Amino acid sequence: MMATAVTTSTPPMHRSGAPRAKGRGGINKRKGVDWLMLAFAIAAAIVIVAPFYLILVNSFKSPGDYAANGPLTLPTGFYFDGIVTFWERVNFPEKVWNSIFISGMVAVLAVLISVLNAFAIGIGRVKGRTWIVLLFLLANLLPQEALLYPLYYMFKAIGLYNNVWSVIIIFTVIQAAFGTYLLASVYGTFPKAVLEAASIDGASRWKILWRVVFPISRPTLSVLLIFFFIWTWNEFLIPLTFLVSNANQTVPVAISVLQGDRLMDVTTTSASALLGLIPTLLFFLIFQRTLTRGITAGAVK
């Protein structure tokens, strides 16, 4: 008796012997997600770039050009009177120096205090460290409006009102609260073997901090330094409240006060915003590589 052969259709095989998967639907779905993410990225970029574009093009327009063509068009000619007017009215170099001095002092002091606090909390293993870190976090969440009234009377009583050091002290405490919260969490995971080896070699706690902990955490500290500088530079409410004299004002305060007092035109206002933006942009570009290194320092071990 002859056996009848039965043929069955089997899917095409790879060289390895596994059936070939039909992935057209999965590929198309993935491409759709990629295009959607690209659209979101383009939209976000437009939203971010649009204010800078408006500031840039309107800074070099004359009031007549702005009134005739609107805010979105390119200037028909370069008009520098708005920049010159703002520069002369507020004594811009003086305001830039005030902002640099305040922001630089706050950044350095806040990082230093954060390191000392975080070393005591994260590595010193003080009792109740979790509650202490939580208190630092809660202190950082307080709105600035709630601090104005008590701080005003405190600095008025000690003679530091209308003094740049009042703003430096306030922002140093605020930024150090955030820095302590962040660094305490980082130092809490610091390798114990490294600390024990340094202690066996006879290193004191002070040497362990500056010879072991500080060099290893330097990328994180550089990121904190840059962010503290930029955050303090852009602060407005507290400098407006505590620096009432024209000689002590920062760049953001000078821009806002002059707009309300002298009723500047739109082109001069855009020029003032451009001049206020340039120093922070230069600072960011100078330290961009340091910021990138600090953010990606823990990505590869």
VOBA-1610 file (N, C-alpha, C; in pm, whole numbers, padded with zeros to 5 digits, always signed):
BEGIN
Met+00086-00120+00000Met+00000+00000+00000Met+00088+00122+00000Met+00053+00212-00086Met+00134+00334-00100Met+00085+00437+00001Ala+00180+00499+00071Ala+00144+00604+00168Ala+00130+00736+00095Thr+00022+00800+00120Thr-00002+00929+00055Thr+00073+01039+00129Ala+00141+01122+00052Ala+00220+01230+00112Ala+00131+01350+00136Val+00141+01403+00255Val+00062+01520+00293Val+00155+01639+00303Thr+00126+01740+00230Thr+00210+01859+00230Thr+00144+01967+00313Thr+00220+02027+00394Thr+00170+02138+00477Thr+00251+02262+00446Ser+00184+02373+00447Ser+00254+02500+00419Ser+00318+02550+00547Thr+00443+02575+00542Thr+00518+02625+00658Thr+00572+02762+00627Pro+00584+02848+00727Pro+00638+02982+00702Pro+00783+02976+00663Pro+00828+03073+00586Pro+00970+03074+00544Pro+01060+03078+00665Met+01173+03012+00652Met+01266+02996+00763Met+01385+03089+00745His+01437+03137+00860His+01565+03206+00861His+01675+03102+00846Arg+01796+03152+00828Arg+01910+03060+00821Arg+01927+02985+00952Ser+01884+03044+01062Ser+01897+02978+01192Ser+01791+02873+01214Gly+01689+02866+01125Gly+01585+02766+01139Gly+01459+02819+01201Ala+01455+02941+01250Ala+01336+02998+01313Ala+01246+03057+01206Pro+01115+03050+01224Pro+01024+03107+01125Pro+01038+03258+01119Arg+01023+03313+01000Arg+01037+03457+00980Arg+00912+03528+01033Ala+00933+03628+01119Ala+00821+03700+01178Ala+00775+03810+01083Lys+00646+03826+01080Lys+00590+03930+00998Lys+00575+04055+01084Gly+00664+04154+01066Gly+00668+04270+01154Gly+00631+04400+01086Arg+00555+04396+00976Arg+00521+04520+00907Arg+00438+04611+00995Gly+00343+04552+01067Gly+00258+04633+01154Gly+00337+04698+01265Gly+00430+04621+01327Gly+00510+04676+01434Gly+00602+04786+01388Ile+00659+04769+01267Ile+00749+04871+01213Ile+00672+04999+01183Asn+00554+04985+01122Asn+00474+05103+01090Asn+00431+05176+01217Lys+00396+05097+01320Lys+00355+05159+01446Lys+00471+05236+01509Arg+00591+05177+01502Arg+00709+05244+01557Arg+00739+05371+01480Lys+00726+05367+01348Lys+00750+05487+01269Lys+00650+05595+01303Gly+00524+05554+01327Gly+00423+05652+01365Gly+00456+05721+01496Val+00505+05645+01595Val+00544+05702+01724Val+00662+05796+01707Asp+00758+05757+01621Asp+00875+05843+01597Asp+00833+05975+01534Trp+00743+05969+01437Trp+00698+06093+01373Trp+00622+06181+01472Leu+00544+06117+01561Leu+00469+06194+01662Leu+00564+06262+01759Met+00667+06190+01803Met+00766+06250+01893Met+00842+06363+01824Leu+00872+06347+01695Leu+00940+06452+01620Leu+00852+06577+01610Ala+00722+06557+01589Ala+00631+06671+01582Ala+00625+06744+01716Phe+00619+06669+01825Phe+00619+06731+01957Phe+00749+06807+01982Ala+00862+06750+01940Ala+00991+06817+01959Ala+00998+06947+01879Ile+00947+06945+01755Ile+00947+07067+01673Ile+00857+07173+01735Ala+00739+07130+01783Ala+00647+07226+01846Ala+00708+07287+01972Ala+00774+07203+02053Ala+00839+07254+02174Ala+00952+07351+02140Ala+01029+07319+02036Ala+01138+07408+01994Ala+01084+07543+01948Ile+00971+07542+01876Ile+00912+07669+01830Ile+00866+07752+01949Val+00803+07686+02048Val+00756+07758+02166Val+00873+07820+02242Ile+00985+07747+02249Ile+01101+07798+02323Ile+01172+07910+02248Val+01184+07894+02116Val+01260+07990+02036Val+01181+08118+02009Ala+01048+08110+02005Ala+00966+08224+01967Ala+00992+08349+02051Pro+00997+08340+02185Pro+01025+08464+02262Pro+01161+08524+02231Phe+01262+08439+02213Phe+01395+08490+02180Phe+01396+08558+02043Tyr+01321+08502+01950Tyr+01312+08564+01818Tyr+01247+08701+01827Leu+01137+08712+01904Leu+01068+08840+01917Leu+01158+08945+01982Ile+01231+08903+02086Ile+01322+08997+02153Ile+01431+09044+02057Leu+01488+08950+01981Leu+01600+08983+01893Leu+01558+09077+01781Val+01449+09045+01711Val+01412+09127+01594Val+01358+09263+01636Asn+01287+09269+01750Asn+01230+09397+01791Asn+01330+09488+01861Ser+01445+09433+01903Ser+01547+09516+01967Ser+01612+09611+01868Phe+01609+09576+01740Phe+01675+09657+01638Phe+01575+09727+01545Lys+01451+09744+01592Lys+01350+09816+01516Lys+01330+09955+01575Ser+01295+10046+01490Ser+01253+10177+01537Ser+01106+10170+01576Pro+01058+10261+01660Pro+00915+10260+01695Pro+00824+10269+01572Gly+00864+10346+01472Gly+00785+10356+01350Gly+00782+10226+01273Asp+00896+10158+01265Asp+00903+10029+01197Asp+00816+09927+01269Tyr+00819+09928+01400Tyr+00736+09834+01478Tyr+00588+09862+01457Ala+00549+09989+01457Ala+00408+10024+01439Ala+00358+09990+01298Ala+00446+10001+01200Ala+00404+09978+01062Ala+00401+09831+01025Asn+00498+09753+01071Asn+00513+09614+01027Asn+00481+09510+01133Gly+00463+09550+01258Gly+00428+09454+01361Gly+00550+09388+01423Pro+00527+09298+01521Pro+00639+09240+01595Pro+00706+09120+01529Leu+00644+09061+01428Leu+00696+08935+01373Leu+00791+08954+01256Thr+00787+09066+01191Thr+00870+09087+01073Thr+01013+09125+01111Leu+01104+09104+01018Leu+01242+09144+01038Leu+01253+09296+01027Pro+01349+09356+01096Pro+01364+09502+01088Pro+01407+09547+00949Thr+01351+09658+00903Thr+01390+09711+00772Thr+01529+09772+00776Gly+01574+09810+00892Gly+01709+09863+00911Gly+01748+09849+01057Phe+01876+09850+01085Phe+01924+09833+01222Phe+01911+09966+01297Tyr+01836+09962+01406Tyr+01808+10079+01486Tyr+01863+10053+01626Phe+01966+10126+01666Phe+02035+10100+01792Phe+01997+10199+01903Asp+01906+10288+01876Asp+01871+10389+01976Asp+01806+10327+02100Gly+01731+10219+02081Gly+01668+10154+02195Gly+01772+10097+02292Ile+01876+10033+02238Ile+01981+09977+02321Ile+02059+10088+02391Val+02091+10194+02316Val+02166+10305+02375Val+02084+10374+02483Thr+01955+10390+02458Thr+01869+10458+02556Thr+01863+10380+02687Phe+01841+10250+02677Phe+01835+10170+02799Phe+01971+10168+02869Trp+02078+10154+02795Trp+02213+10150+02853Trp+02242+10275+02935Glu+02204+10391+02882Glu+02232+10516+02950Glu+02137+10544+03066Arg+02013+10505+03052Arg+01914+10536+03156Arg+01941+10461+03286Val+01977+10334+03277Val+01990+10252+03398Val+02135+10234+03442Asn+02230+10290+03368Asn+02372+10263+03396Asn+02395+10112+03396Phe+02377+10053+03280Phe+02373+09907+03266Phe+02498+09837+03320Pro+02620+09886+03298Pro+02737+09816+03355Pro+02729+09803+03507Glu+02676+09904+03575Glu+02662+09895+03720Glu+02564+09786+03759Lys+02453+09774+03687Lys+02352+09672+03717Lys+02406+09532+03688Val+02484+09519+03581Val+02545+09389+03550Val+02641+09347+03660Trp+02722+09442+03708Trp+02817+09410+03815Trp+02741+09368+03943Asn+02633+09438+03976Asn+02554+09399+04093Asn+02501+09256+04080Ser+02449+09224+03962Ser+02395+09089+03941Ser+02505+08984+03945Ile+02620+09014+03885Ile+02731+08918+03886Ile+02782+08897+04028Phe+02797+09005+04103Phe+02848+08994+04240Phe+02751+08914+04328Ile+02623+08948+04322Ile+02524+08878+04405Ile+02514+08732+04364Ser+02499+08704+04235Ser+02483+08566+04188Ser+02608+08484+04215Gly+02725+08541+04191Gly+02849+08467+04216Gly+02871+08435+04362Met+02847+08532+04451Met+02862+08507+04593Met+02763+08403+04643Val+02638+08412+04597Val+02537+08314+04638Val+02574+08175+04590Ala+02619+08163+04466Ala+02653+08031+04412Ala+02767+07966+04490Val+02873+08042+04517Val+02988+07986+04589Val+02952+07952+04733Leu+02888+08045+04803Leu+02854+08022+04944Leu+02751+07910+04958Ala+02653+07905+04871Ala+02550+07802+04880Ala+02608+07663+04855Val+02699+07651+04758Val+02762+07520+04733Val+02849+07479+04852Leu+02924+07574+04909Leu+03009+07542+05023Leu+02926+07496+05143Ile+02820+07568+05175Ile+02734+07529+05287Ile+02664+07397+05259Ser+02623+07375+05136Ser+02557+07249+05100Ser+02650+07131+05119Val+02777+07147+05081Val+02874+07039+05098Val+02893+07006+05245Leu+02910+07108+05328Leu+02931+07084+05471Leu+02809+07020+05535Asn+02690+07071+05503Asn+02568+07013+05559Asn+02547+06870+05513Ala+02563+06847+05383Ala+02539+06714+05328Ala+02641+06613+05380Phe+02765+06657+05402Phe+02866+06566+05456Phe+02829+06522+05597Ala+02779+06617+05677Ala+02739+06582+05814Ala+02616+06494+05815Ile+02522+06519+05723Ile+02398+06442+05723Ile+02414+06309+05651Gly+02474+06313+05533Gly+02480+06192+05451Gly+02589+06095+05491Ile+02706+06148+05531Ile+02819+06060+05564Ile+02841+06055+05715Gly+02818+06168+05784Gly+02834+06168+05928Gly+02730+06086+06001Arg+02620+06055+05931Arg+02515+05971+05987Arg+02460+06028+06117Val+02417+06154+06114Val+02357+06213+06233Val+02221+06149+06257Lys+02175+06156+06379Lys+02048+06096+06414Lys+01934+06175+06351Gly+01835+06102+06304Gly+01720+06166+06242Gly+01751+06233+06111Arg+01846+06177+06034Arg+01887+06240+05909Arg+01771+06250+05809Thr+01680+06152+05811Thr+01568+06157+05717Thr+01479+06277+05744Trp+01452+06304+05872Trp+01367+06417+05907Trp+01439+06549+05879Ile+01570+06552+05898Ile+01645+06675+05870Ile+01641+06707+05721Val+01663+06604+05638Val+01657+06624+05493Val+01517+06668+05451Leu+01415+06611+05514Leu+01277+06650+05483Leu+01252+06796+05519Leu+01308+06842+05631Leu+01293+06982+05670Leu+01359+07076+05569Phe+01476+07036+05517Phe+01540+07116+05413Phe+01454+07123+05288Leu+01390+07011+05254Leu+01302+07010+05137Leu+01181+07101+05158Leu+01121+07093+05276Leu+01004+07176+05305Leu+01042+07325+05306Ala+01161+07356+05359Ala+01205+07495+05360Ala+01222+07548+05219Asn+01263+07462+05127Asn+01282+07505+04988Asn+01149+07524+04916Leu+01042+07465+04970Leu+00911+07475+04906Leu+00832+07597+04951Leu+00881+07670+05051Leu+00811+07788+05098Leu+00808+07896+04989Pro+00693+07957+04964Pro+00689+08067+04865Pro+00762+08189+04918Gln+00823+08262+04826Gln+00899+08380+04866Gln+00811+08488+04927Glu+00685+08494+04886Glu+00594+08594+04942Glu+00578+08575+05092Ala+00585+08451+05141Ala+00571+08427+05284Ala+00693+08470+05363Leu+00807+08489+05295Leu+00930+08526+05363Leu+00952+08677+05368Leu+00883+08753+05287Leu+00913+08896+05274Leu+00890+08972+05404Tyr+00777+08950+05468Tyr+00742+09030+05586Tyr+00840+09009+05701Pro+00867+08884+05744Pro+00964+08869+05855Pro+01106+08909+05817Leu+01147+08879+05693Leu+01282+08916+05652Leu+01300+09066+05643Tyr+01197+09137+05602Tyr+01204+09283+05593Tyr+01235+09343+05731Tyr+01162+09302+05834Tyr+01183+09357+05967Tyr+01316+09310+06027Met+01359+09189+05993Met+01485+09140+06046Met+01603+09221+05992Phe+01608+09240+05860Phe+01719+09314+05800Phe+01708+09463+05829Lys+01587+09512+05848Lys+01571+09651+05888Lys+01630+09674+06027Ala+01612+09574+06116Ala+01660+09587+06254Ala+01812+09580+06263Ile+01875+09501+06178Ile+02020+09485+06186Ile+02095+09578+06090Gly+02021+09662+06017Gly+02085+09763+05933Gly+02133+09712+05798Leu+02078+09603+05748Leu+02118+09549+05618Leu+02013+09570+05510Tyr+01907+09643+05542Tyr+01807+09670+05440Tyr+01866+09765+05336Asn+01831+09743+05211Asn+01887+09818+05098Asn+02038+09797+05089Asn+02079+09674+05116Asn+02219+09634+05106Asn+02225+09502+05031Val+02321+09491+04939Val+02327+09370+04857Val+02350+09245+04942Trp+02410+09261+05061Trp+02436+09144+05144Trp+02307+09085+05202Ser+02203+09163+05212Ser+02076+09107+05256Ser+02023+09007+05154Val+02032+09041+05026Val+01988+08950+04920Val+02081+08829+04911Ile+02211+08851+04930Ile+02306+08740+04926Ile+02276+08640+05037Ile+02250+08688+05157Ile+02221+08599+05270Ile+02092+08520+05245Ile+01989+08589+05197Ile+01860+08522+05175Ile+01873+08411+05071Phe+01933+08443+04958Phe+01942+08343+04851Phe+02044+08235+04883Thr+02145+08266+04961Thr+02239+08161+05002Thr+02167+08056+05085Val+02081+08100+05177Val+02006+08005+05260Val+01908+07925+05174Ile+01838+07993+05082Ile+01740+07924+04998Ile+01807+07820+04908Gln+01913+07862+04840Gln+01982+07769+04749Gln+02053+07658+04825Ala+02109+07691+04943Ala+02177+07587+05022Ala+02080+07483+05073Ala+01953+07521+05096Ala+01854+07423+05139Ala+01832+07318+05030Phe+01821+07363+04906Phe+01806+07268+04796Phe+01934+07188+04776Gly+02049+07255+04781Gly+02176+07184+04764Gly+02199+07080+04871Thr+02163+07111+04995Thr+02178+07013+05104Thr+02088+06893+05081Tyr+01965+06918+05040Tyr+01872+06807+05013Tyr+01926+06716+04904Leu+01980+06774+04797Leu+02031+06694+04686Leu+02159+06620+04724Leu+02256+06691+04783Leu+02384+06630+04813Leu+02375+06528+04927Ala+02284+06550+05022Ala+02269+06453+05131Ala+02224+06318+05077Ser+02138+06320+04976Ser+02096+06194+04913Ser+02212+06129+04838Val+02296+06212+04775Val+02411+06158+04701Val+02515+06103+04797Tyr+02547+06179+04900Tyr+02649+06134+04996Tyr+02602+06016+05079Gly+02470+05999+05091Gly+02419+05884+05165Gly+02450+05752+05098Thr+02475+05753+04967Thr+02509+05632+04891Thr+02659+05623+04862Phe+02738+05707+04929Phe+02882+05708+04904Phe+02943+05576+04949Pro+03037+05517+04871Pro+03094+05386+04907Pro+03163+05390+05044Lys+03120+05304+05135Lys+03179+05300+05268Lys+03324+05250+05265Ala+03354+05164+05168Ala+03490+05109+05162Ala+03593+05219+05139Val+03557+05317+05056Val+03649+05427+05030Val+03672+05509+05156Leu+03566+05538+05229Leu+03578+05616+05352Leu+03656+05540+05459Glu+03630+05409+05470Glu+03702+05330+05569Glu+03850+05320+05535Ala+03882+05308+05407Ala+04022+05301+05367Ala+04095+05431+05401Ala+04029+05544+05376Ala+04091+05672+05409Ala+04106+05689+05560Ser+04008+05641+05636Ser+04017+05651+05782Ser+04128+05563+05837Ile+04147+05443+05780Ile+04254+05354+05824Ile+04391+05415+05795Asp+04400+05489+05685Asp+04526+05556+05651Asp+04555+05676+05739Gly+04466+05706+05832Gly+04490+05814+05927Gly+04431+05948+05888Ala+04344+05950+05787Ala+04284+06077+05743Ala+04176+06118+05842Ser+04176+06246+05878Ser+04071+06299+05964Ser+03945+06322+05880Arg+03835+06357+05948Arg+03711+06382+05875Arg+03726+06500+05780Trp+03801+06600+05820Trp+03823+06716+05734Trp+03898+06676+05607Lys+04001+06593+05622Lys+04077+06546+05505Lys+03992+06454+05418Ile+03908+06371+05481Ile+03820+06284+05403Ile+03726+06367+05318Leu+03676+06477+05374Leu+03584+06562+05300Leu+03653+06625+05180Trp+03771+06688+05200Trp+03833+06767+05095Trp+03927+06685+05006Arg+03975+06569+05052Arg+04067+06488+04972Arg+03996+06371+04903Val+03881+06329+04955Val+03813+06212+04900Val+03675+06248+04844Val+03590+06302+04930Val+03451+06327+04892Val+03441+06440+04790Phe+03509+06550+04817Phe+03498+06666+04728Phe+03546+06637+04586Pro+03663+06575+04564Pro+03704+06548+04425Pro+03609+06457+04350Ile+03553+06356+04420Ile+03463+06263+04352Ile+03331+06332+04315Ser+03282+06419+04402Ser+03154+06486+04377Ser+03170+06619+04304Arg+03287+06649+04252Arg+03309+06777+04185Arg+03216+06801+04066Pro+03189+06700+03980Pro+03094+06726+03869Pro+02956+06769+03918Thr+02905+06705+04023Thr+02775+06744+04077Thr+02779+06885+04133Leu+02887+06919+04200Leu+02899+07053+04257Leu+02909+07159+04148Ser+02973+07127+04038Ser+02982+07224+03929Ser+02844+07252+03869Val+02761+07148+03860Val+02624+07167+03811Val+02545+07256+03906Leu+02556+07229+04036Leu+02488+07313+04135Leu+02535+07458+04127Leu+02665+07478+04110Leu+02719+07614+04103Leu+02659+07690+03986Ile+02652+07625+03870Ile+02597+07692+03751Ile+02450+07723+03769Phe+02373+07626+03819Phe+02230+07649+03837Phe+02203+07755+03944Phe+02279+07754+04052Phe+02260+07855+04156Phe+02286+07995+04101Phe+02386+08009+04018Phe+02417+08138+03957Phe+02302+08186+03869Ile+02254+08099+03781Ile+02148+08139+03688Ile+02018+08165+03762Trp+01984+08079+03859Trp+01860+08100+03936Trp+01863+08233+04010Thr+01976+08264+04073Thr+01985+08390+04146Thr+01983+08509+04052Trp+02047+08498+03938Trp+02048+08608+03841Trp+01906+08644+03799Asn+01820+08545+03780Asn+01685+08569+03730Asn+01585+08605+03839Glu+01626+08606+03965Glu+01532+08638+04074Glu+01488+08784+04065Phe+01362+08806+04101Phe+01307+08941+04086Phe+01243+08995+04214Leu+01158+08915+04279Leu+01074+08968+04388Leu+01158+09014+04507Ile+01247+08929+04555Ile+01326+08966+04674Ile+01423+09081+04644Pro+01498+09082+04532Pro+01579+09202+04502Pro+01496+09328+04487Leu+01376+09317+04431Leu+01290+09434+04418Leu+01251+09489+04554Thr+01231+09399+04652Thr+01186+09441+04784Thr+01299+09496+04869Phe+01417+09436+04860Phe+01525+09469+04952Phe+01630+09563+04893Leu+01627+09587+04762Leu+01724+09676+04700Leu+01648+09792+04636Val+01618+09892+04717Val+01532+10001+04671Val+01611+10112+04603Ser+01738+10127+04634Ser+01816+10234+04572Ser+01862+10192+04433Asn+01876+10289+04346Asn+01913+10262+04208Asn+02053+10201+04196Ala+02143+10239+04286Ala+02282+10191+04278Ala+02294+10043+04313Asn+02197+09985+04385Asn+02206+09846+04429Asn+02122+09751+04346Gln+02047+09800+04250Gln+01953+09716+04178Gln+02025+09618+04084Thr+01959+09505+04062Thr+02008+09405+03967Thr+01946+09430+03830Val+01989+09353+03732Val+01942+09372+03594Val+01791+09351+03582Pro+01733+09238+03632Pro+01587+09223+03618Pro+01508+09335+03685Val+01553+09380+03801Val+01482+09487+03872Val+01492+09618+03794Ala+01609+09647+03739Ala+01627+09770+03662Ala+01538+09772+03539Ile+01523+09658+03474Ile+01438+09651+03355Ile+01293+09680+03391Ser+01244+09615+03497Ser+01102+09630+03533Ser+01072+09769+03588Val+01160+09821+03672Val+01137+09952+03732Val+01138+10061+03626Leu+01230+10052+03531Leu+01239+10153+03426Leu+01117+10148+03335Gln+01066+10028+03308Gln+00948+10016+03224Gln+00828+10083+03289Gly+00812+10066+03420Gly+00698+10125+03487Gly+00715+10274+03511Asp+00839+10320+03528Asp+00863+10459+03564Asp+00867+10550+03442Arg+00937+10506+03339Arg+00959+10592+03222Arg+00865+10559+03105Leu+00790+10449+03116Leu+00699+10409+03009Leu+00772+10398+02876Met+00869+10307+02870Met+00947+10290+02749Met+00863+10229+02638Asp+00903+10252+02514Asp+00835+10191+02401Asp+00874+10045+02391Val+00806+09973+02302Val+00824+09829+02291Val+00965+09795+02244Thr+01020+09871+02152Thr+01152+09839+02100Thr+01260+09858+02207Thr+01248+09961+02289Thr+01344+09981+02397Thr+01329+09874+02503Thr+01204+09830+02529Thr+01181+09720+02622Thr+01246+09591+02571Ser+01233+09564+02442Ser+01298+09445+02384Ser+01449+09457+02392Ala+01502+09578+02371Ala+01647+09598+02382Ala+01694+09574+02525Ser+01616+09617+02623Ser+01654+09592+02763Ser+01653+09444+02795Ala+01553+09372+02743Ala+01548+09227+02765Ala+01665+09157+02699Leu+01704+09204+02579Leu+01819+09145+02510Leu+01948+09167+02589Leu+01968+09289+02638Leu+02088+09317+02717Leu+02089+09237+02847Gly+01974+09215+02907Gly+01968+09135+03029Gly+01991+08988+03004Leu+01961+08943+02882Leu+01978+08801+02850Leu+02120+08766+02812Ile+02193+08858+02753Ile+02326+08829+02701Ile+02423+08777+02808Pro+02433+08838+02927Pro+02530+08788+03027Pro+02504+08643+03068Thr+02377+08607+03094Thr+02348+08469+03133Thr+02373+08373+03018Leu+02346+08417+02896Leu+02372+08331+02780Leu+02521+08306+02764Leu+02602+08409+02781Leu+02747+08392+02774Leu+02797+08301+02885Phe+02743+08319+03005Phe+02783+08234+03118Phe+02750+08089+03089Phe+02632+08064+03033Phe+02592+07927+03002Phe+02681+07868+02893Leu+02713+07946+02791Leu+02797+07894+02683Leu+02939+07865+02731Ile+02991+07949+02821Ile+03126+07926+02873Ile+03133+07798+02954Phe+03030+07772+03034Phe+03031+07656+03123Phe+02944+07542+03072Gln+02915+07542+02942Gln+02830+07437+02887Gln+02895+07299+02898Arg+03024+07293+02869Arg+03094+07165+02877Arg+03099+07115+03021Thr+03122+07206+03115Thr+03122+07167+03256Thr+02986+07115+03297Leu+02880+07180+03251Leu+02744+07135+03284Leu+02716+06998+03224Thr+02758+06976+03101Thr+02735+06847+03037Thr+02811+06736+03109Arg+02935+06763+03146Arg+03013+06663+03219Arg+02950+06629+03353Gly+02899+06731+03422Gly+02839+06706+03553Gly+02713+06625+03545Ile+02629+06650+03442Ile+02504+06578+03428Ile+02528+06434+03389Thr+02626+06410+03301Thr+02652+06274+03251Thr+02760+06202+03331Ala+02803+06258+03443Ala+02914+06196+03518Ala+02877+06059+03570Gly+02753+06041+03614Gly+02713+05912+03670Gly+02653+05817+03571Ala+02653+05854+03442Ala+02591+05767+03343Ala+02676+05644+03313Val+02808+05659+03316Val+02899+05549+03286Val+02992+05528+03403Lys+02999+05409+03453Lys+03086+05377+03565Lys+03206+05297+03517
//
